[in-house]
Amino acid sequence: MTAVRILAIDIGGSHLKASILDARGRMLTQKVTVKTPDPCPPRAMVDALVALVRPLPAHDRIAIGFPGVVRDGRVITAPHWVTKEWADFELPKELSRRLHGAPARMINDAEMQGLAVIKGKGLELVLTLGTGAGTGLFRDGDVMPHLELAHHPIRGNKTYDDYIGDAALKKVGVKRWNRRVARTVDILYALLHFDHLFIGGGNAANVSIKLPDNVSLVSNDAGIEGGAMLWRRDGQ
């Protein structure tokens, strides 16, 4: 019997990344990446993803991490690309159609990263630091209802995206941005009393503050590797 190969796609506000995984989440190919189209309506996104994965070998299943609220295979919100075309867009269905019919699943990108790193015990939170800030919440290994904490005000009219996103890092500098990250960790703990927090995303590499024992930095590759877990959640 041929081993399952999963095409895992990590969609970000600035870059699109993909790789082929085995059933345990190990990358079987080098990661491929390209800048996210700008502007990026659904058709431009699908075209870019099809072109991105063309050099990769054949796959049996598709896993998609999307930066927004997703539900039942549909995009509910796409905060990086404010266009009505994204509302209720069935990205897994369309991508499956364009990629020879392989079944596809989609989850929030921070949650997909979380599937690769959580321990499955207690209340675990994932915070991704990239173009914006993403969060995924898990209880005993199960994904909890998605909270768009990134778009909640943290200071005045500033949201978490505004406060610790990539634009803020470039504007205020690494030292001040790290103080903001520390404050964010404190706020999230006061709000959720998580057992463990995992910090990932492209800008996690800039985190230099001393972290509490229940906070860990994780590889940005987890955003892809979690795609295998998306297909293992129900034993498939």
C-alpha positions in Angstrom: 0.0 0.0 0.0 1.4 3.4 -1.0 2.0 5.8 1.9 -0.2 8.8 2.1 1.2 12.1 0.8 -0.3 15.3 2.1 0.1 18.6 0.3 0.2 21.1 3.2 -0.3 24.8 2.4 0.4 27.7 4.8 -1.3 30.9 3.6 0.1 34.1 5.1 -0.5 37.8 4.5 2.9 38.2 2.9 3.9 34.7 1.7 2.5 31.4 0.6 4.3 28.2 1.6 3.8 24.6 0.8 5.4 21.1 1.1 4.6 17.5 0.8 4.3 15.7 4.1 4.0 12.1 5.2 1.3 11.0 7.6 3.4 11.9 10.6 4.0 15.5 9.5 7.5 15.1 8.2 8.4 17.1 5.2 9.3 14.9 2.2 10.2 17.8 0.0 11.9 21.2 0.4 9.4 23.9 1.3 8.4 26.1 -1.7 7.4 29.7 -1.1 6.2 32.8 -3.0 5.0 36.2 -2.1 1.2 36.5 -1.6 -0.4 38.3 -4.5 -1.4 41.9 -3.9 -4.3 42.5 -4.4 -5.5 39.0 -3.6 -9.1 38.1 -4.5 -9.9 34.4 -4.4 -9.1 33.7 -8.0 -5.6 35.3 -7.7 -5.0 33.2 -4.5 -6.0 30.0 -6.2 -3.9 30.7 -9.3 -0.9 31.5 -7.1 -1.3 28.3 -5.1 -1.6 26.2 -8.2 1.5 27.7 -9.6 3.4 27.4 -6.3 2.8 23.6 -5.9 3.3 22.7 -9.5 6.9 21.6 -8.9 6.0 19.4 -6.0 5.4 15.6 -6.4 1.9 14.0 -6.5 -0.2 14.1 -3.4 -3.3 12.3 -2.0 -4.8 14.9 0.3 -4.6 18.7 0.8 -4.4 20.6 4.1 -4.8 24.4 4.1 -4.0 26.9 6.9 -5.9 30.2 6.2 -5.4 33.5 8.1 -8.9 34.2 9.1 -12.1 32.7 10.4 -13.0 29.5 8.5 -16.0 27.2 9.0 -17.2 24.0 7.3 -14.8 24.5 4.4 -15.7 28.2 3.8 -13.9 31.4 4.4 -15.9 33.6 6.9 -13.4 36.4 7.2 -10.2 37.3 5.3 -8.8 40.3 7.2 -5.7 40.6 5.0 -7.8 41.0 1.9 -10.8 43.1 2.4 -13.0 42.1 -0.5 -16.6 40.7 -0.5 -15.4 38.0 -2.9 -13.9 36.1 0.0 -17.1 35.8 2.0 -18.3 32.2 2.0 -15.6 31.3 -0.6 -15.1 27.5 -0.7 -11.3 27.5 -1.0 -10.8 23.8 -0.3 -13.4 22.8 -2.9 -11.9 25.1 -5.6 -8.3 24.1 -4.9 -9.3 20.4 -5.0 -10.9 21.0 -8.4 -7.8 22.7 -9.7 -5.5 20.1 -8.3 -6.9 16.9 -9.8 -9.6 16.2 -7.2 -7.6 15.4 -4.1 -9.7 15.9 -1.0 -9.0 19.1 0.8 -9.5 20.4 4.3 -9.0 23.9 5.7 -8.4 25.3 9.2 -7.2 28.7 10.6 -3.5 29.0 10.1 -2.6 29.4 13.7 -4.7 26.4 14.6 -2.9 24.3 11.9 0.4 25.4 13.4 -0.9 24.4 16.8 -1.8 20.9 15.6 1.9 20.3 15.1 3.2 21.5 18.5 0.5 21.0 21.2 0.9 18.2 23.7 -2.8 17.5 24.0 -3.0 18.2 27.7 -5.0 21.0 29.3 -5.6 24.4 27.8 -3.0 25.2 25.2 -2.7 28.5 23.2 -0.8 29.2 20.0 0.2 32.8 19.2 1.6 33.4 15.7 3.7 36.5 15.0 3.8 37.4 11.3 2.1 40.0 9.1 -0.5 40.1 11.9 -1.1 38.1 15.1 -2.9 34.8 15.0 -4.3 32.6 17.8 -5.4 29.1 18.2 -6.9 27.6 21.3 -6.9 23.9 22.2 -8.3 21.9 25.2 -7.0 18.4 25.7 -5.9 18.3 22.1 -9.2 19.4 20.6 -9.5 22.7 18.7 -11.8 25.1 20.5 -14.1 27.6 18.8 -11.9 30.1 17.0 -11.4 33.5 18.6 -10.2 36.4 16.4 -8.2 37.9 19.3 -5.9 39.6 16.8 -8.7 42.0 15.9 -9.7 42.8 19.5 -8.5 46.2 20.9 -5.5 45.9 23.2 -4.6 49.6 23.7 -6.9 52.4 22.6 -8.0 51.7 19.1 -4.9 49.4 18.5 -5.7 45.8 17.9 -3.2 42.9 18.5 -2.4 43.1 14.8 -1.6 46.8 15.1 0.3 46.3 18.4 2.6 43.3 17.6 2.2 42.7 13.8 5.0 43.1 11.3 4.2 46.8 10.6 4.6 47.5 14.4 7.9 45.7 14.6 9.3 47.8 11.7 7.9 51.0 13.2 8.9 50.7 16.8 12.0 48.5 16.6 12.8 45.1 18.0 13.4 46.2 21.7 10.1 48.0 22.1 8.3 45.4 20.1 9.6 42.7 22.5 8.1 44.7 25.4 4.8 44.6 23.6 5.1 40.9 23.1 5.7 40.5 26.8 2.7 42.5 27.7 0.6 40.5 25.2 1.7 37.3 26.9 0.6 38.7 30.3 -2.7 39.8 28.9 -3.4 36.4 27.3 -2.6 34.6 30.5 -4.9 36.8 32.5 -7.6 36.3 30.0 -7.3 32.5 29.5 -5.0 31.1 32.2 -3.5 28.7 29.6 -1.4 25.8 30.7 1.0 26.4 27.9 1.5 29.0 25.2 3.4 28.3 22.0 4.7 31.3 20.0 5.4 30.8 16.3 5.2 32.6 13.0 7.9 34.3 11.0 8.6 37.0 13.6 9.0 34.6 16.5 12.7 34.6 15.6 12.8 38.2 16.8 11.5 37.4 20.3 14.4 37.9 22.8 12.7 38.4 26.1 12.9 35.9 28.9 9.8 33.8 28.7 7.9 32.1 31.5 8.4 28.3 31.9 4.9 27.7 30.3 5.7 29.6 27.1 7.8 28.2 24.3 9.0 29.4 20.9 8.3 26.9 18.0 9.6 26.6 14.5 7.7 28.4 11.7 7.7 25.2 9.8 5.0 24.0 12.2 2.5 26.0 10.1 3.0 23.4 7.4 3.7 20.3 9.5 0.3 20.6 11.2 -1.3 19.8 7.9 -0.8 16.1 8.6 -2.5 16.3 11.9 -5.5 17.9 10.3 -6.0 14.6 8.5 -5.3 12.5 11.6 -7.8 14.2 13.9 -10.6 11.7 13.0 -8.3 8.7 12.3 -8.3 9.1 8.5 
